[in-house]
Amino acid sequence: MSPDAAAPTLLPGTLPDALFTELIAFRRDLHRHPELGNQELRTTAAIKERLERAGLHPRVLDTGTGLICDIGREPAAGEETAGDLLALRADIDALPIPDTKTVGYASTVPGRAHACGHDVHTTVVLGAGLVLAELARRHRLPRPVRLLFQPAEEVLPGGATDALESGALDGVGRILAVHCDPRVDAGRIGLRTGAITSACDRLEVELDGPGGHTARPHLTTDMVTAAARVALDVPALISRRVDARAGLAITWGRLESGHACNVIPQHAELSGTVRCLDLDAWHQAPDLIHAAIDETAALHGAKSQINYVRGVPPVVNEPDSAQLLQDAMTARRGLHSVEDTEQSLGGEDFSWYLEHVPGAMARLGVRVPGELSRHDLHRGDFDVDEQAIKVGVELFTAAALLDGDRP
């Protein structure tokens, strides 16, 4: 990066104070009314109403929740727009956990909370859209932009697949996103080129055998031992059948078998997650894991039935898109506002978009600077420093302006 990029650059598209105040209120309203994946009717309506009030023309996705909205020039009849648009993506769903905070904007829906920051993501993209729409009216937006408000990120394999079927990426040449990070101070972003999240799949295994008396395990299938060996040996086998740098790991969350101490059961069930740091290894994982489970179960006389549920691949930040985010953040707040971040073992369905177009995701700092305690993601007490909304809006607006130089 050039020395000139090390300090903030004067760019249009900063967030006016009045709009920032409105966006805080909008985020708090979403926080009070969280909706689960594919149920985000109120959230969709609120976003749609505000965009229409700004003179824009949002379109609800075919699934009935979530929407897309284009800002900038309208193509003439018959004009191709392939690769022209920059997409800004937000996820809009909440989690099925109770909100334990005592703030005035705590969830009013029992057992539901915006505990992953999707209300912030939504507000940031909305705010960026409103600022960019004003720039477009003044003919200062160099490239058209698509706002993508996606439902059901928390539901495997993620609402991104439905958004793609609704044409969310038609005409898009690059896509950007942010995700709240409580380990990073508000005013900063975390960024890396390459994989920034991991693949995450669901694994369900059923084992069957004849069962029998615990006095005569040699005459039947010792199902509890078979299940235990699958739980222990399969992860170990996998670690020797794939490059260790791929980080392919199976973690079991449930193992059930039997009802009485003197009866060898006929059935056992295991379920867990498969996580993987590497995209190529993720593509190989189902076949490798199927073979390892079948071999281990057969060794102990059990028949195996496997349900391998594809989740999401890793989010792999494309170099030019990651550089665009770095340049945009540097232009707004200086080089010190961007920090390196590690690859997370969490999954994110933003990865599905990157199977089609280049793009990148940044980690948006939401920690109050100087705060020692951390309100982590997917916890009922999760909350953010709302200054992060301003940072996210200005990051995206700068990226839209700088992306105008793309061929």
Disulfide bonds with the S-S distance in Angstrom:
none
